[in-house]
Amino acid sequence: MKTSDAELKPLSLKFEGIKPFDPYLNLADEIIKLKKEMNAVILAHYYQESEIQDLADFIGDSLQLSQQAAQTKADVIVFAGVHFMAETAKILNPDKPVLLPDLNAGCSLAEGCPAPLLKKFKEKYPGHIVISYINCTAEVKAISDIICTSSNAVKIIEQIPKDQKIIFAPDRNLGRYVMQKSGRDMVLWQGACIVHETFSEKKINRLKFENPNALLIAHPECEEAVLSNADFIGSTSGLLNFVTESESTEFIVATEPGIIHQMLKKNPEKIFIPAPPESGCNCNECPYMKLNTLEKLYLCMRDRKPEIILDSEIMKKALVPLEIMLEMSK
């Protein structure tokens, strides 16, 4: 990676309580050097900043990242994503250090479904199994029967016996979409992603009018009004594959716009328009994902922290539904 003019400027960011570093460092080069020294693997979600994506050993959606975490031979896992993703990597690799650049990189879905409340919710529905979207805490995974992602949710539900009653948590929009695709009735926990619920149906329709050749593609976490107008619905990896294989050249993208970096890399001749939020803010960007920066990635590798620490019993219990998911996804 070549040093850009921007990289030569002194860095003004300060991190409280952290040993300072040379502001003229080429952080990309330093991260690559540290990765070799540590025998580390850098896993990054599609919603990360483009400069982090370009340094990652593997970029993917939640299912792909889980599969990579389960298979890695690296000594250290550096997770450029959000907290529940790094927790998942730790559960799958209990004896390996898992580093997360910013421990505050959370998830509205995970925060909106505390394990004690889900446990009480379960008690209202005896005879139901709990299928939890991977966007949840380790504690919620530990009281779930099966984990799923947006990539495999329909496939997993279709493998459950038809007479088995199901609670689906925590995303109501993904749950509703899965119900429509599978024909199964499920009890839904009423959670939602703060990014995907902000997309404006009115503004998207205006964009479609202004760009009549553009296809609307949407993540199933979006609200029903947006999904009902979509030409294609899929996980982040599903959206990326669709635009790459499609003969169309213009797309309105209703998911976190970080994915557009990979879409453009694979399809430089195509046009990608980020779907707008309801207000004039940048609410279509995940504030949690964007907490991770190149500076924080370098610092976490240099200092070997922050590290994900989980209770051993929680990890053992949470591993079971994760392993079921990985097996059912084959």
C-alpha positions as CSV (number, residue, x, y, z in Angstrom):
1,M,0.0,0.0,0.0
2,K,1.5,3.4,-1.0
3,T,1.8,6.2,1.4
4,S,-0.8,8.9,0.6
5,D,-0.4,12.6,1.4
6,A,-3.0,12.2,4.1
7,E,-0.9,9.5,5.8
8,L,2.1,11.9,5.9
9,K,0.2,14.5,7.9
10,P,0.6,14.3,11.7
11,L,-2.3,12.6,13.4
12,S,-4.2,14.9,15.8
13,L,-6.4,12.2,17.5
14,K,-5.7,11.6,21.2
15,F,-6.7,8.5,23.1
16,E,-6.9,9.1,26.8
17,G,-4.7,6.8,28.9
18,I,-3.0,5.3,25.9
19,K,0.8,5.6,25.2
20,P,1.3,8.1,22.3
21,F,2.7,7.1,19.0
22,D,4.7,8.9,16.2
23,P,2.2,11.0,14.4
24,Y,4.0,10.4,11.1
25,L,3.7,6.7,11.2
26,N,2.4,4.9,8.1
27,L,-0.3,3.1,10.0
28,A,-1.1,0.7,7.2
29,D,2.5,-0.5,7.1
30,E,2.7,-0.7,10.9
31,I,-0.5,-2.8,11.1
32,I,0.9,-5.2,8.4
33,K,4.1,-5.5,10.4
34,L,2.3,-6.1,13.7
35,K,0.1,-8.7,12.1
36,K,3.1,-10.8,11.0
37,E,4.8,-10.4,14.4
38,M,1.7,-11.5,16.2
39,N,0.7,-14.2,13.7
40,A,-2.7,-12.4,13.8
41,V,-5.7,-12.5,11.4
42,I,-7.7,-9.3,10.8
43,L,-11.4,-10.0,10.2
44,A,-13.5,-7.1,9.1
45,H,-17.2,-6.6,8.4
46,Y,-18.4,-5.0,5.2
47,Y,-19.6,-2.0,7.2
48,Q,-16.1,-1.0,8.3
49,E,-14.3,2.1,6.9
50,S,-12.8,1.3,3.5
51,E,-9.2,1.8,4.7
52,I,-9.8,-1.0,7.3
53,Q,-11.5,-3.3,4.7
54,D,-8.4,-2.9,2.5
55,L,-6.1,-4.1,5.3
56,A,-8.2,-7.1,6.4
57,D,-7.3,-10.7,5.7
58,F,-11.0,-11.5,5.3
59,I,-14.0,-9.3,4.8
60,G,-17.5,-10.7,5.1
61,D,-21.0,-10.7,6.7
62,S,-21.7,-12.2,10.1
63,L,-22.0,-15.8,8.9
64,Q,-18.8,-15.6,6.8
65,L,-16.9,-14.0,9.7
66,S,-18.1,-16.7,12.1
67,Q,-17.0,-19.4,9.7
68,Q,-13.6,-17.8,9.3
69,A,-13.3,-17.4,13.1
70,A,-14.0,-21.1,13.5
71,Q,-11.4,-22.1,11.0
72,T,-8.5,-19.7,11.7
73,K,-5.1,-21.0,12.5
74,A,-3.9,-17.6,13.6
75,D,-2.6,-17.1,17.2
76,V,-4.5,-13.8,17.6
77,I,-7.9,-12.6,16.2
78,V,-8.2,-8.9,15.5
79,F,-11.9,-8.2,14.9
80,A,-12.8,-5.0,13.0
81,G,-16.5,-5.1,13.7
82,V,-18.8,-4.7,16.6
83,H,-18.8,-6.3,20.1
84,F,-21.2,-9.2,19.4
85,M,-19.0,-10.3,16.4
86,A,-15.8,-10.3,18.5
87,E,-17.7,-12.2,21.2
88,T,-18.7,-14.8,18.7
89,A,-15.1,-15.2,17.6
90,K,-14.0,-15.6,21.2
91,I,-16.7,-18.2,21.9
92,L,-15.4,-20.2,18.9
93,N,-11.8,-19.7,20.0
94,P,-11.9,-19.6,23.8
95,D,-8.1,-20.1,24.1
96,K,-7.1,-17.3,21.7
97,P,-6.9,-13.6,22.4
98,V,-9.6,-11.7,20.5
99,L,-9.0,-8.0,20.1
100,L,-11.6,-5.3,19.3
101,P,-10.3,-1.8,18.4
102,D,-13.1,-0.1,20.4
103,L,-15.1,-1.9,23.2
104,N,-17.9,0.7,22.8
105,A,-18.6,-0.6,19.3
106,G,-21.9,-2.2,20.2
107,C,-25.2,-2.9,18.4
108,S,-28.7,-1.6,18.9
109,L,-30.2,-5.0,18.4
110,A,-27.9,-6.6,21.0
111,E,-28.5,-3.8,23.5
112,G,-32.3,-4.0,23.0
113,C,-32.5,-7.6,24.0
114,P,-31.0,-8.2,27.5
115,A,-30.7,-11.8,28.5
116,P,-32.8,-11.5,31.7
117,L,-35.7,-10.0,29.7
118,L,-35.5,-12.6,27.0
119,K,-35.5,-15.3,29.7
120,K,-38.7,-13.9,31.1
121,F,-40.1,-13.6,27.6
122,K,-39.4,-17.3,27.0
123,E,-41.3,-18.3,30.1
124,K,-44.5,-16.9,28.5
125,Y,-44.2,-19.3,25.6
126,P,-43.6,-22.8,26.9
127,G,-42.8,-25.4,24.3
128,H,-41.1,-22.8,22.0
129,I,-37.4,-23.0,21.0
130,V,-35.4,-19.8,20.7
131,I,-33.7,-18.9,17.4
132,S,-31.6,-15.8,17.9
133,Y,-30.2,-13.6,15.2
134,I,-26.4,-13.5,15.7
135,N,-26.7,-9.8,16.5
136,C,-27.1,-10.5,20.2
137,T,-24.9,-10.8,23.3
138,A,-23.1,-13.9,24.4
139,E,-25.6,-14.1,27.3
140,V,-28.5,-14.3,24.9
141,K,-26.7,-16.9,22.8
142,A,-26.3,-18.9,25.9
143,I,-30.1,-19.2,26.5
144,S,-30.9,-19.7,22.8
145,D,-31.3,-23.0,21.0
146,I,-30.0,-22.0,17.6
147,I,-28.3,-18.9,16.2
148,C,-28.8,-17.6,12.7
149,T,-27.7,-14.8,10.5
150,S,-29.5,-12.9,7.7
151,S,-27.6,-15.2,5.2
152,N,-29.0,-18.5,6.6
153,A,-32.1,-17.6,8.7
154,V,-34.6,-18.9,6.1
155,K,-32.5,-22.1,5.5
156,I,-32.4,-22.8,9.2
157,I,-36.1,-22.2,9.9
158,E,-36.9,-24.5,7.0
159,Q,-35.0,-27.3,8.8
160,I,-37.1,-27.0,12.0
161,P,-40.0,-29.5,12.3
162,K,-43.2,-27.7,11.3
163,D,-44.9,-28.6,14.6
164,Q,-42.1,-27.0,16.6
165,K,-43.1,-23.5,18.0
166,I,-40.4,-20.8,17.6
167,I,-39.5,-17.6,19.3
168,F,-37.3,-15.4,17.0
169,A,-35.2,-12.7,18.5
170,P,-34.1,-9.9,18.5
171,D,-34.9,-8.4,15.0
172,R,-38.6,-8.1,14.2
173,N,-37.9,-7.1,10.6
174,L,-35.7,-10.1,9.8
175,G,-38.2,-12.3,11.7
176,R,-41.1,-11.0,9.7
177,Y,-39.2,-11.5,6.4
178,V,-38.3,-15.1,7.4
179,M,-42.0,-15.8,8.2
180,Q,-43.0,-14.6,4.8
181,K,-40.3,-16.6,3.0
182,S,-40.8,-19.8,5.0
183,G,-44.5,-19.7,5.7
184,R,-43.8,-20.3,9.4
185,D,-45.5,-18.5,12.2
186,M,-43.1,-17.3,14.9
187,V,-43.3,-15.2,18.1
188,L,-41.1,-12.1,17.4
189,W,-39.1,-10.1,19.9
190,Q,-39.7,-6.5,19.0
191,G,-36.2,-5.3,18.3
192,A,-34.8,-3.3,15.3
193,C,-31.6,-2.0,13.9
194,I,-31.2,1.7,14.3
195,V,-29.6,2.0,10.8
196,H,-32.0,-0.2,8.8
197,E,-35.1,1.3,10.3
198,T,-34.1,4.8,9.3
199,F,-34.4,4.4,5.6
200,S,-37.1,6.6,4.1
201,E,-39.6,4.9,1.8
202,K,-40.7,8.3,0.4
203,K,-37.1,9.3,-0.4
204,I,-36.3,5.9,-1.9
205,N,-39.3,6.1,-4.2
206,R,-38.2,9.6,-5.3
207,L,-34.7,8.1,-6.0
208,K,-36.4,5.3,-8.0
209,F,-38.3,7.9,-10.0
210,E,-35.2,9.9,-10.7
211,N,-33.2,6.8,-11.6
212,P,-35.7,4.6,-13.4
213,N,-33.1,2.0,-14.4
214,A,-31.9,1.5,-10.8
215,L,-32.8,-1.6,-8.9
216,L,-33.6,-1.3,-5.2
217,I,-31.7,-3.8,-3.2
218,A,-32.3,-4.1,0.6
219,H,-31.1,-5.9,3.7
220,P,-33.9,-7.9,5.5
221,E,-33.4,-5.8,8.6
222,C,-35.1,-2.9,6.8
223,E,-38.7,-2.0,7.6
224,E,-41.5,-3.8,5.7
225,A,-42.4,-0.7,3.7
226,V,-38.9,-0.6,2.2
227,L,-38.7,-4.4,1.6
228,S,-42.1,-4.4,-0.2
229,N,-40.6,-2.1,-2.8
230,A,-37.2,-3.9,-3.2
231,D,-36.2,-5.7,-6.3
232,F,-33.9,-7.9,-4.3
233,I,-33.6,-8.7,-0.6
234,G,-30.5,-10.3,0.9
235,S,-27.7,-10.3,3.5
236,T,-24.7,-8.1,2.9
237,S,-22.9,-10.9,1.1
238,G,-26.1,-11.7,-0.8
239,L,-26.4,-8.1,-1.9
240,L,-22.8,-8.0,-3.0
241,N,-23.2,-11.2,-5.0
242,F,-26.4,-10.0,-6.6
243,V,-25.0,-6.7,-7.9
244,T,-21.9,-8.6,-9.3
245,E,-24.0,-11.1,-11.1
246,S,-26.8,-8.8,-12.2
247,E,-26.9,-7.4,-15.8
248,S,-28.2,-4.1,-14.4
249,T,-25.7,-1.3,-13.9
250,E,-27.5,1.0,-11.4
251,F,-28.5,0.1,-7.8
252,I,-30.1,1.9,-4.9
253,V,-28.5,0.2,-1.8
254,A,-30.7,0.0,1.3
255,T,-28.2,-1.1,3.9
256,E,-25.2,0.4,5.7
257,P,-23.2,2.1,2.9
258,G,-19.8,0.6,3.9
259,I,-20.7,-2.3,1.6
260,I,-20.5,0.0,-1.4
261,H,-16.7,0.0,-1.2
262,Q,-16.7,-3.7,-2.0
263,M,-19.4,-3.3,-4.6
264,L,-17.3,-0.7,-6.4
265,K,-14.1,-2.8,-6.2
266,K,-15.9,-5.7,-7.8
267,N,-18.0,-3.6,-10.2
268,P,-16.2,-0.3,-11.0
269,E,-18.3,0.2,-14.1
270,K,-21.6,0.2,-12.1
271,I,-23.4,2.9,-10.2
272,F,-24.4,2.5,-6.5
273,I,-26.6,5.0,-4.8
274,P,-26.9,4.9,-1.0
275,A,-30.5,4.8,0.2
276,P,-31.3,7.9,2.2
277,P,-32.5,8.1,5.8
278,E,-35.7,9.8,6.9
279,S,-33.9,13.0,8.0
280,G,-31.0,14.8,6.5
281,C,-28.5,13.1,8.9
282,N,-26.0,10.4,8.1
283,C,-28.1,7.9,10.0
284,N,-27.7,5.3,7.3
285,E,-24.2,4.9,8.6
286,C,-23.8,2.6,11.7
287,P,-22.3,4.8,14.5
288,Y,-21.0,1.6,16.2
289,M,-19.2,0.3,13.2
290,K,-17.6,3.6,12.6
291,L,-16.1,3.8,16.1
292,N,-13.3,1.6,14.7
293,T,-10.6,3.6,13.0
294,L,-7.3,2.9,11.5
295,E,-5.6,4.5,14.5
296,K,-7.6,2.3,17.0
297,L,-6.8,-0.8,14.9
298,Y,-3.1,0.0,15.1
299,L,-3.2,0.8,18.9
300,C,-5.1,-2.4,19.8
301,M,-2.6,-4.5,17.9
302,R,0.4,-2.6,19.4
303,D,-0.9,-2.8,23.0
304,R,-2.7,-6.2,22.6
305,K,-5.9,-4.6,24.0
306,P,-8.9,-4.1,24.4
307,E,-9.3,-7.9,24.6
308,I,-12.7,-9.6,24.7
309,I,-13.1,-11.4,28.1
310,L,-16.1,-13.6,28.7
311,D,-17.2,-15.9,31.4
312,S,-16.2,-19.5,30.7
313,E,-19.6,-21.0,31.5
314,I,-21.4,-18.4,29.3
315,M,-19.0,-19.3,26.4
316,K,-19.6,-23.1,26.8
317,K,-23.4,-22.6,26.7
318,A,-23.2,-20.1,23.8
319,L,-21.0,-22.4,21.8
320,V,-23.8,-25.0,21.5
321,P,-26.3,-22.9,19.4
322,L,-23.4,-21.4,17.3
323,E,-22.1,-24.9,16.4
324,I,-25.7,-26.0,15.5
325,M,-25.9,-22.9,13.2
326,L,-22.6,-23.7,11.5
327,E,-23.7,-27.3,11.0
328,M,-27.1,-26.4,9.6
329,S,-25.5,-23.8,7.3
330,K,-23.5,-26.5,5.4
